[in-house]
Amino acid sequence: MILIDLSHTSHTKARTGVQRVSRSLYEALPVVLKTPPFPITWDPYARVWRHLRSEERLTLANETPSSGRGSNWSLRQRLQGWAFRGLRRPPPLLPPSKGLIVPEIFSAAVGQSLPELMDQVSGPRVALFHDAIALKLPELSPSKTVARFPAYLRELLQFDGVAAVSEDSRDALREWWRWLGATRMPEVVALPLGIHPPGKDTVLARTTALPVALSVGTLEGRKNHLALLEACERLWSQGHAFELRLIGLAHPQTGAAALALLRRLQQAGRAIRYDGPVEDRTLQAAYHECTFTVYPSLMEGFGLPVLESLNYGKPCICSSRGALGESARGGGCLTLDQMDAPSLAGAISVLLTQPGRKDALAQAARGREFKRWSEYARELLLWMETLPHDGHLHR
């Protein structure tokens, strides 16, 4: 039995990157395991680790995205937890396990309770590591995330292994631990994520005859939507005719400026469509219908929308640096060394005015092979089997 901690994902309907990874991994593990994984949560009201209840499993399966990204515990769940603690019942026993997987960026409460959980696991205990952006770009990251992050990185030292989602993320984690002076570090490997096959029954009627530049991703500071919007305004002012379609949740703190500019451009009559967070079927249809995609992010741990775009045979404009450069290596991307407005405008102009260049990138994208989630789950489990496990926490 493999335990998988879904404390946050089982209490949010958000479908941001980490939640999509956590849900996809949970769905893929039964394909390669003889016994399905056992999903668990830290219950902050009962103050115990326990299995997921039916309401929490339904949240995992939910396909309707939320306008918020935080955890939501229903009144019923809170009352159950308070009652459990008030009655002073013994903590529920988790099933005998041969391993633990923590795919989320866990909270302080979860981090503090990890030793209690790890004492119940007889096999390797591993975490996924997504990125160190809160340390590298603190000015563009949510303040609460920046404040929490150093403690989170220290807590990762407790695991037997850490599977980073890219080479860039692996190197960043090792570098920070060395700077910290950690004398004993778990094994860290770069294990790029899987993606789902393209949806085949999701083509909807196009709402515009214009070429569509699609951008998928949370509207937040480091995603660089301000530069993208400024680039598009340059092109519209020069007479280029195209629609910019944006999909993703807007962060109330770091995405406010981009959202305000977006609204001003819409009021000025520019061809901008902002859908906010959408369900998977709508996202798949958007990939089918677009002409190409733009991922203006300054820094990523992996950059799932880049590979998703290529998976649908659609060229993607993205950074040549870090994890995004890793995803672009196999072809299909128009990469940029600088992600400022002039550079983005130039790249978008190329794909709008040079159909031969666009078609060549699309052909390269269609020629790539992409890892599926079942393959990722198999790689993760095989790596876990190689990890030493002596039952002692790394301090």
MOFENCOR-V88840 format. One record per helix or strand of 3 or more residues. SS is the DSSP state (H for helix, E for strand). FROM is the first residue (numbers start at 1). TO is the last residue. If there is no record, write none. Layout:
BEGIN
SS | FROM | TO
SS | FROM | TO
END
This chain:
BEGIN
E | 2 | 5
H | 9 | 11
H | 17 | 32
E | 38 | 43
E | 48 | 51
H | 54 | 61
H | 75 | 86
E | 99 | 102
H | 108 | 118
E | 124 | 129
H | 133 | 136
H | 138 | 140
H | 143 | 158
E | 161 | 164
H | 167 | 180
E | 187 | 190
E | 211 | 216
H | 221 | 223
H | 225 | 237
E | 242 | 247
H | 256 | 267
E | 272 | 274
H | 280 | 289
E | 292 | 294
H | 304 | 311
E | 316 | 319
H | 322 | 328
E | 333 | 336
H | 341 | 353
H | 355 | 366
H | 373 | 386
END
